[in-house]
Amino acid sequence: MGELAELANVTKRTVDYYTTKGLLKASRSDSNYRFYDKAAIDQLGFIEECKKNGLSLEEIKQLLICRDLKETDITTASRELEEKLKELNTDLGTILSMLENADGNSKLHLKKTISRESLSLIQTLLLLLV
């Protein structure tokens, strides 16, 4: 921690505070010493620059999270979302088919048991999938 502080031209207390706030990540040795990788120097510089520009630590934390997202992570999340939408589309098709084939009493019972939130969700899904 002391080496990092010296390299980044900040105090050890600053490094400790940023680590406690989740702005810096450290690994621990067997003897419980903190170790920081080389990227921590750049990250400290980024944090200090953001502070000079008037950003709060919470805003800086959000920027660091966004900065750490890799394109592959975004692509993976996008694919997972597409899969979920396909599954929902299939489920919705099944529900609509069942509704079309249901008699009047079954439809009335369904209307009474489905919440307004569920109906809104179904309508939203239909709009997204059409």
C-alpha positions as CSV (number, residue, x, y, z in Angstrom):
1,M,0.0,0.0,0.0
2,G,2.9,2.4,0.8
3,E,4.5,1.8,-2.5
4,L,1.3,2.4,-4.4
5,A,0.7,5.6,-2.5
6,E,4.2,6.8,-3.2
7,L,4.0,5.9,-6.9
8,A,0.6,7.6,-7.3
9,N,1.6,10.6,-5.2
10,V,-1.1,10.2,-2.6
11,T,-1.1,9.2,1.1
12,K,-1.5,5.7,2.4
13,R,-4.6,6.9,4.1
14,T,-6.1,7.9,0.7
15,V,-5.3,4.4,-0.7
16,D,-6.9,2.8,2.3
17,Y,-10.0,5.0,2.1
18,Y,-10.5,4.3,-1.6
19,T,-10.1,0.6,-1.0
20,T,-12.6,0.7,1.8
21,K,-15.1,2.6,-0.4
22,G,-14.6,0.0,-3.2
23,L,-12.8,2.3,-5.6
24,L,-9.6,0.2,-5.5
25,K,-9.3,-3.5,-5.3
26,A,-6.5,-5.3,-3.4
27,S,-5.6,-8.9,-3.0
28,R,-4.4,-10.2,0.3
29,S,-1.2,-12.1,1.2
30,D,-1.1,-15.0,3.6
31,S,0.1,-12.5,6.2
32,N,-2.9,-10.3,5.4
33,Y,-1.0,-7.5,3.6
34,R,-2.7,-5.8,0.8
35,F,-1.3,-6.1,-2.7
36,Y,-2.3,-3.9,-5.7
37,D,-1.7,-4.6,-9.3
38,K,-0.1,-2.1,-11.7
39,A,-3.5,-1.0,-12.9
40,A,-4.2,0.5,-9.5
41,I,-1.7,3.3,-10.2
42,D,-3.7,4.3,-13.3
43,Q,-6.9,3.9,-11.4
44,L,-5.7,6.2,-8.6
45,G,-4.7,8.8,-11.2
46,F,-8.2,8.5,-12.7
47,I,-9.8,8.9,-9.3
48,E,-7.7,12.0,-8.5
49,E,-8.5,13.6,-11.9
50,C,-12.2,13.0,-11.4
51,K,-12.0,14.6,-7.9
52,K,-10.3,17.6,-9.4
53,N,-13.2,17.9,-11.8
54,G,-15.7,18.0,-8.9
55,L,-17.1,14.4,-9.1
56,S,-18.2,12.7,-5.9
57,L,-16.7,9.4,-4.9
58,E,-20.0,7.7,-5.7
59,E,-20.0,9.2,-9.2
60,I,-16.4,8.1,-9.7
61,K,-17.2,4.6,-8.5
62,Q,-20.0,4.4,-11.2
63,L,-17.5,5.6,-13.8
64,L,-15.0,3.0,-12.7
65,I,-17.6,0.3,-13.0
66,C,-18.5,1.4,-16.6
67,R,-14.8,1.7,-17.5
68,D,-14.2,-1.8,-16.3
69,L,-17.0,-3.3,-18.5
70,K,-15.5,-5.1,-21.4
71,E,-17.1,-5.4,-24.8
72,T,-17.2,-9.2,-24.3
73,D,-19.2,-8.7,-21.1
74,I,-21.7,-6.5,-22.8
75,T,-22.0,-8.9,-25.7
76,T,-22.5,-11.8,-23.3
77,A,-25.2,-9.9,-21.4
78,S,-26.9,-8.9,-24.7
79,R,-27.0,-12.6,-25.8
80,E,-28.4,-13.7,-22.5
81,L,-31.1,-11.0,-22.7
82,E,-31.9,-12.1,-26.3
83,E,-32.3,-15.7,-25.1
84,K,-34.6,-14.6,-22.2
85,L,-36.7,-12.7,-24.7
86,K,-37.0,-15.7,-27.0
87,E,-38.1,-17.8,-24.0
88,L,-40.6,-15.2,-23.0
89,N,-41.9,-15.0,-26.5
90,T,-42.4,-18.8,-26.6
91,D,-44.2,-18.7,-23.2
92,L,-46.3,-15.8,-24.3
93,G,-47.3,-17.7,-27.5
94,T,-48.3,-20.7,-25.4
95,I,-50.4,-18.5,-23.1
96,L,-52.1,-16.7,-26.0
97,S,-52.9,-20.0,-27.6
98,M,-54.4,-21.3,-24.4
99,L,-56.5,-18.1,-24.1
100,E,-57.8,-18.5,-27.6
101,N,-58.9,-22.0,-26.9
102,A,-60.4,-21.3,-23.4
103,D,-64.1,-21.1,-22.8
104,G,-65.8,-18.0,-21.4
105,N,-65.6,-19.2,-17.7
106,S,-61.9,-20.0,-18.0
107,K,-61.2,-16.5,-19.5
108,L,-63.2,-14.8,-16.7
109,H,-61.4,-16.8,-14.0
110,L,-58.0,-15.9,-15.6
111,K,-58.9,-12.2,-15.7
112,K,-59.8,-12.3,-12.0
113,T,-56.6,-14.0,-11.0
114,I,-54.0,-12.1,-13.1
115,S,-52.7,-8.9,-11.5
116,R,-52.7,-5.6,-13.3
117,E,-48.9,-5.7,-13.2
118,S,-48.9,-9.0,-15.0
119,L,-51.2,-7.7,-17.6
120,S,-49.0,-4.7,-18.1
121,L,-46.0,-6.9,-18.4
122,I,-47.7,-9.1,-21.0
123,Q,-48.7,-6.0,-23.0
124,T,-45.2,-4.7,-22.8
125,L,-43.7,-8.0,-24.0
126,L,-46.1,-8.1,-26.9
127,L,-45.1,-4.6,-28.0
128,L,-41.4,-5.5,-27.7
129,L,-41.8,-8.7,-29.6
130,V,-43.9,-7.4,-32.5
